[in-house]
């Protein structure tokens, strides 16, 4: 015979609230089951009868009858304590793994690996990996950056970003730059083609067959690109490219050129030519801020989709491949849309500078490579 238990005492307000939950569309099924158990218990049904009618376990009915009697209505929405595996390590150990990863380095190395840190702290490598994943720690990855020290940074930034976001009427905006020293590389052995279950392959070594320089201008609104390859990248070649732009866009429509501070852009003969052609209006990006020039984004497309995986037997082969990519791009040009505002850029750079100020002096390595000649600010 089933054991008789005293019925639950259910207030009218609690019963109305439970009925509201049961009729609601978004009530979780587990909460609905608990609510029906409470209503049946308040009606005087036994635990066995409730379990049989609701197709559940009698211990479940006993559990939620008891919890409701002790904790009240809100307990129906709480998660019952589980009986699964308890954590092996507590919060202190997890914090130790995080602090060690962020604040220390292994002896003679620059960053921790899962196995090194696991051996150091006496845990398994899977534990370290789990903690890293849950806290989005990736010691094996690094990103490069460079903050501009241009004293006129804000002025130039406002000029270029304003040109992108609010282009002038009856004018053409061209992002101009040169991609120098593009190497015509030939692989020492033929690569294997792409197939199911295997990516395409190519040898790690190569043969150099010369270099070329690409001068390119990206038209901001339509995405069309005008490009020309030259053997060198002096002011003579830059003047030839400016004349090419003058021919490509005939008439008196102003041409706004977004450029970097490379020395040839401010050569005396270039300045003289620009004075004789006042329709060319120059806008210089700040030093160390090539990311402001949208044609750099197009150079990335060219590199990843045509040059990096190519094999070129001569400079002529390379220039032909670049010309084919240009023609294909201009058949269906795709503009790059600038969305960042001056305020958002300045705020981000301010956070970067604040972070750098906290780093102890002497952590940066000296410059070992000479940069391109720059115009005076």
N, C-alpha and C positions, 0 to 999 in steps of 0.2 A: 504494500500500500504506500502511495506517495506521502511524504511527510507534509503535514499542513503547516503553512507559515502565515503570519499575520499580513493582511493586505497593506500596501503602501498608502500613506495619507497624502493625497495630491490636492493642492490648492486649486481653486477655480482659475486663477490667473496662470498658474503653471500648465494646467490642462489646455487652456486656450492657446498658450504659446506653443505647446507640443503639436496641437492640431494644425496650427499655422505652419509649422515646419513640415508636417506630413503632406500638406496640400501644396507647398511651394515646389516649383519646378527644379530649383537648383540645390535642394538639400541632398548631401551625400547619402549614399545607401546605408553606410554603417550607422550614421546618425538616425536615419529613419528606422532602422532595425531596433536600435536602443530605445527610441521613442515608443515603438509598439510594445516593447517589453515592459516599459514603465506603465503604459496605459493598461495592459493586461494584468500587471501585478496590482495596480490600484483597483481593478475590478474584482480582485479576489481569486484569480486563477492560480493554480499551482505551477511551480517551476517546470515540472515534467509536461504538463498540458501546454504551457506556453511554448516550450521547446519543440514539441511535436507539431503544433499548429504553425509556428513560424519557420519550421524546418532548420533549426539550429541546435546547438549543444546545450544541455541543461546547465553545464557549468557557466556558459556565457550568460544565461538568464540570471543565475545566482549572482554572478559578478556585477552586472549592471543594476540589479535590484539593490544590492548592497551599496554600490558607489553612489547611486542616486539618493538613498536614504542618508548617507553620510555627508555628501558634498553638494547636493542640490541639483538644480536644473542645468547649470552651465557645465557640469561634468560630462554631459552627453556629447559635447563637442571636443572633449580632450582625448588625447591619444593614450590608450592604455599602455602601461609599462610592458615592454616586450621581454621575451625570454631568449632572445638571440645572443650571439657572441658579444661579450663585453670588450671594449677597447683594450688593447694590450698596453698602450702607452697613454699617459695622461697629458693634460695641457702643458705641464712643465717641460716634458720631453719634446713635445711638438714645438714649443717656443724655442727650445735649445737648438733644434734643427734649423729653424728659421734664422735665428740670430747668428749661428755659425756660418750659414750660407751667405748672409748679407754682410757680415762684419769681419770675417776672417778669410784667409787664403791658405791652401795647403802649402807645405814647405817646398820651395823651388818651383811653384806653379802659379798660374794666374786665376784659376777658378776650380771649384769643387766638381767632382763627378759623383754619381750615385754611389758607386762602390767605395770611392775614397772617403766620402763623408760617413757612409755606413760603418766602415772599419774604424773610423775616428771616434764615433759616438756609441759603438757597440749595438747597432740595430741592423736590420736587414736592408738591402738595397731597395726592395719593394716598398718598405716603409718610407724611406727617403723620397722615392719617386712619388708616392701617394701624397706626401706632405707638399712637395714641390708643385704637383699638379693642382691641388686644392687651393694653394695660395698663389698660383700663377707665377711661379719662380722658374726662370730658364737661364741658369748660369752659363750654359754652352753657347748662348746667342749674344751677339753684340751688334749695335747699330752705330754708324758713323754720324758725325754732326760737325758743324762749324758755325760759330756765331760771328756775325759781321762786326767789325770795329770801325766801320765807316762813320766819320763824325756827322755826315749828312744822311745818315741811314733813314731816319723818319721822313725827311723831306723826299728822298728818292722813292721810298716805299709808298708813300701817299700818292705820289705822281703816277707810278706804274699801276698800282692797284686801282686807283681812280680811273685810269684809262681802260682797265679791263671791265670794271663794273659799270661804268658810265661812258661808253665810247662816244666821241663827238660825232655830230651829224655831218653828213657829206664828207667823210674822211675814211681812209683805209688804215688799219692798224696791222703792222707786220712785226712779228717777233723774229729777230735776226741774230744768227750766231754761226760760228764755224765749228765743225767737228774735225779736229786736226789729227794727223798721224793715224789714220785708219789703215790697219795692216792687211795686206793681201796674203793671208796665211793658207798654205796648202798642207794637208795632213800627210804624214809619212806612209800611211797605209789606208786602204779603203775602209770605211765604216760599215757596220751591219745595219740593214734597214729595220724600221719599226715593224713589229709583228705582235700577235696576241701573247701577252705575258712577258714581253720584253720591250724595253724602250730602245730607241735608236742609239747607236754607239759611234764614237769616233776616238782616234788615238789622242793621248794627252800631249804628244810632241808634234811639232809642226816645222814647216820650212817657210822662212820669210821671203816674200817676193816683191817687196817694196811697199810704199805707203802713198796715200792720197789724202787730200783735205777737201771736205765738203762744206761749201757755204750754202746756207739754207735760210729761207724766210717763210714763216708760217703766217698765213692770213687768218686773223683772229676769228672773224665771224663765220666764215665758210669752212675753214680748216684746210684750204688748198695750200700746197707747199711748192715754192719755187726753189730749185736746187741746182748747183753747178759745182763740179769737181775741178780742183786745180792742183798742180804739183806742189805748190808752196802756199803759205798763208801770210803774205806780206801786205803792205798797204796797196801795192799795185793790183793784186788779186782782189782786194776788197773794193777798189775803185771799179774794176771790171764788173763785179757783182752789183754794185750800185747802179751802174749803167744798164745792167740787165733788168733790174727792178724798174727803172725809169721806162724801159721799153715794154715791160709786161703790164704796167699800169699807165697807159698814155693819158694825156690830158693834164688838167690843172688841179685835179683832186689832191688834197694834202695827203702825204704818206707819213704816218707816225711810226717810227722805228724804235722798238724796244731792244736795247743792246746791253752788253756788259762793258767793263772798263778796260778791255784789252787795248794794248798800246796802238795797234794799227788803226783803231777806230778814231783816234784823235790825232793822227798824223797831219802834218802841216798841209800836204797836198790834198788829203781828204777834207780837211776843214775848208780849204779853198774851193774845192768842187762843190761842197754843200752850200757855201755862200752864193755860188752861181745858180744853185737849184733850191730856192727857198721853200719849195713844196715839201722837202724832206725835213721832218721835225724829229729830233732825237730825244729819247727818254732813256737814261742810264739807270740800270738796277744797282743797288748798293754792292760794294765789294764783298766777295765770299757769299753771294746770294744768287747763284745761278738758278736756284729753284724758282725764282720769280719770272724767269724767261720761259714761256710756254713751249718754245721750239725745242728746249731740252727734253721735254716729255716726248716729242716726236722722235728725237734722236734715240730715245729708249726703245721706241717701237721698231725703228730701223735696225738697231743692234740685235734685239731679241728675235725678230722675225725674219731677218735676211742675212746678217753678217756673222753672228756668233757661230752658227752651225754650218756656215758655208765653207767651201774649199775653192781657193782662187789660185790659178796658175800664174797670173800676172796682174799688174795694176790695171790693165785694160779690162780684164775679167771682172775685177772688183768694181770698177766704175760702171761697167755695163749692168751689173747686178743692182747697183744703187739706182741707176736710171730706170730699170724695170720696176723697182719698188716704188719709185716716185710716180711713175705713170699709173701703176695699179692703185696707189693711194688716191691720186687725183681723180680717178674715175668715180669714186664714191668717197669724197673727203668727209672726215669726221672731226668737227671742231672740239677742242678741249675747253670746257666751261669752267671759268674761275669763279669760286664761291666765297673764299675767305675774305673777311673784311680787315681793314687796317687795325681795328681795335682787337680783334681776336688774335691776330699775328703778334701784336705788341704784347698782349697779355701772356701768350705762350712763351715768347722770348724772355719776358721778365721772370717767369718761373724758372726757365733754364739758367738764367744768370744767378738767381738766388741759390739754386742748387750748386752751381759751380763755386760760389763764394764760400760754401761750407766745406769744400774739399781743401785739404791741407796743401799749402804751396809746395811745389817741387814734384807733384804727381804727374805732370804732363811731360811728355817726351819732347826733346828739342826737334826742331824741323830739320829734316835731312834732305829735303828736296826743294829746289828753287821753284817758286811759282812764276806764272806768266807775268810779264811786265804790265803794270797797271797805270792807268792815268792818275794824275794827282787829283785829290778830292777838291 
